[in-house]
Amino acid sequence: MVDAERFRVLLEEERGRKLELLKALRNDISSVSLARQDSNVDDEHDPEGSTIAFELSQASALMGQSRVGLEQIDEALARIAAGTYGRCAVCGVAIPEGRLEARPWTPFCVNHASGRS
């Protein structure tokens, strides 16, 4: 039997980290966007490293990944509340604790996570 309370604590901590990351990324995007508005710099042709557009794109991609991660964490917390945490969403087999240690938000056993079955 999985210690759901221990994993709930881990998930809540990770959720807090994701929320902080999302806040920081939003602030970064806002500050870069504001700086870009007040500038007439042609960053697309600047030979000095990455462009502002690239930086914005990268931050946006990280935000998307963080949102998906936050959704997965929230779904795992809902499974804990429902009493289904630690069971594969496809076959119902117990997910090995080692897998839950590595990915506490996973709803799948190893076989179904990799698409082998």
Buried (B, 14 or more C-beta within 10 A) or exposed (E): EBEBEEBBEBBEEBBEEBEEBBEBBEEBBEEBEEEBEEEEEEBEEEEEEEBBEEBBEEBEEBBEEBEEBBEBBBBBBEBBEEEBBBBBBEEEEEBEBEBBEEBBBBBBBBEBBEEEE
